[in-house]
Amino acid sequence: MYDIKAVLFDMDGVMVDSNPYHRKAWPIYGEKIGLEINDKLMEKHVYGHTNHDALENLFGKKLDKSLTTKLGEEKEAIYRDLIRPELEPVDGLIDFIKFLKEKDIKMAVASSAPRSNIDFILDSFNIKSAFKVIVDGNMVKSGKPNPEIFLKAAEMLGFPSAECLVIEDSLAGVEAGRRAGMPTAGITTTHSEEELAPVAFADKNFNDFKELFLELSNK
Ligand SMILES: O=P(O)(O)OC[C@H]1O[C@@H](O)[C@H](O)[C@@H](O)[C@@H]1O
């Protein structure tokens, strides 16, 4: 099914099943800044989106990037405190990265999260050196579902879209992968297979990296 030379990893919900912690952190932070943030709003504006886009939508107005960066960092500090004691990689992630390294398949992180969260995860799992390229949410003009972040990661790695496999969990992220013209695999951490299916790129969804590994090693 896949003839890939590079894998572009989303982070939240892909490397780490972190959205349950983001789901707790946003309303706690919302209370501090006078916003009521419920599940429905998070579903629409938060998962897979940059903090800049999320905050503009939650406040319902244009905001300066320096302000959204500052507010986003305050929210992320709450998130990291919540997840730290329970932090673990999604099943099979570390072996999957080893497998890609052995096959000389290049790897990038393409996450809407700020760099502080990406460093937190990659350093905690001791996997940073595996990634040739890291693109964070502050490095793009338009966040997911715009394909810019994946196109940028592919360009920095030096591969055309068709040779880059995107691994995503959010609806905005799967749509961004599709719009980048890349094969896109869904991981069913944040959404079920049924929820992901309508936006998936005629590709498969996987529960975790063990299943994706089986698919790729059968090629
Ligand atoms: O692109 P990714 O890695 O899924 O990141 C998205 C996440 O980025 C985080 O920084 C936001 O606070 C989360 O709420 C959001 O879900």
The ligand as an SDF file (V2000), in Angstrom:
LIG
                    3D

 16 16  0  0  0  0  0  0  0  0999 V2000
   -0.6180   19.0520   15.8590 O   0  0  0  0  0  0  0  0  0  0  0  0
   -0.7260   18.3460   17.1700 P   0  0  0  0  0  0  0  0  0  0  0  0
    0.5830   17.7200   17.5890 O   0  0  0  0  0  0  0  0  0  0  0  0
   -1.8690   17.3870   17.2130 O   0  0  0  0  0  0  0  0  0  0  0  0
   -0.9650   19.4730   18.2860 O   0  0  0  0  0  0  0  0  0  0  0  0
   -2.2210   20.0180   18.5690 C   0  0  0  0  0  0  0  0  0  0  0  0
   -2.3150   20.4730   20.0000 C   0  0  0  0  0  0  0  0  0  0  0  0
   -1.4330   21.5040   20.2240 O   0  0  0  0  0  0  0  0  0  0  0  0
   -1.4250   21.9480   21.5830 C   0  0  0  0  0  0  0  0  0  0  0  0
   -0.4270   22.8190   21.8160 O   0  0  0  0  0  0  0  0  0  0  0  0
   -2.7480   22.5270   21.8970 C   0  0  0  0  0  0  0  0  0  0  0  0
   -2.7870   23.1720   23.1360 O   0  0  0  0  0  0  0  0  0  0  0  0
   -3.6640   21.3580   21.8610 C   0  0  0  0  0  0  0  0  0  0  0  0
   -4.8650   21.6650   22.3990 O   0  0  0  0  0  0  0  0  0  0  0  0
   -3.7130   20.8330   20.4350 C   0  0  0  0  0  0  0  0  0  0  0  0
   -4.5430   19.7150   20.3590 O   0  0  0  0  0  0  0  0  0  0  0  0
  1  2  2  0
  2  3  1  0
  2  4  1  0
  2  5  1  0
  5  6  1  0
  6  7  1  0
  7  8  1  0
  7 15  1  0
  8  9  1  0
  9 10  1  0
  9 11  1  0
 11 12  1  0
 11 13  1  0
 13 14  1  0
 13 15  1  0
 15 16  1  0
M  END
$$$$
